[in-house]
Amino acid sequence: MESVREAVAAAIEVGVPILTLFAFSQENWNRPPTEIASLMRLLQRYVGRERDELKERGVRVRVHGDLDRLTAGPRRGIADIERHTRDGTRLMLNLMISYGGRAEIVRAARRLAERVRAGTLEPDDIDEAVFAEALYTRGLPDPDLLIRTSGERRISNFLLWQLAYTELYVTPVLWPDFRRTDFYDAIHDYQTRDRRFGRVATG
């Protein structure tokens, strides 16, 4: 919870408009039931304790993932914090819960297939833009920067479609120890990058 607060505060301070956090993966459902229950209680506690401050700071919270797998308590909490912060314009905070990148892509393909079967979409009309609109992140720009904590050099099934041209920053800092100074380090490193999106450097 403290790491989330620090990341949100840092994003606001440096003017980042959208912050997306991987809070709970679909693979996490394979953890022991007691650990899952603890994580769900932590989620409810975060929602209950942080919603007023997030609203005051102009943060809009959106939660994405297979939320049908959550129990009633966490689902109510999610609906509450989304409703409570819906007018925030300073920072959009996306929390990915019960989320997996591959599952998101399969879900998008299924939704488009259903539209084709219903006769509301022609297969030839499916392009990258149409496909992106079927994802959880529809309407959002692709991330500019991925901060990978714990020194891990993998993206762990996170935003597989959206990260095609995202800059990666790996820090040895564990997520529970991540603070706003670590966020600043990542932003500073990003500012030194030359993003070409597959093009040849021009200068």
Secondary structure, 3 states (H helix, E strand, C coil): CHHHHHHHHHHHHHCCCEEEEEEEEHHHHHCCHHHHHHHHHHHHHHHHHHHHHHHHCCEEEEEECCHHHCCHHHHHHHHHHHHHCCCCCCEEEEEEEEECHHHHHHHHHHHHHHHHHHCCCCHHHCCHHHHHHCCCCCCCCCCCEEEECCCCCCCCCCCCCCCCCCEEEECCCCHHHCCHHHHHHHHHHHCCCCCCCCCCCCC
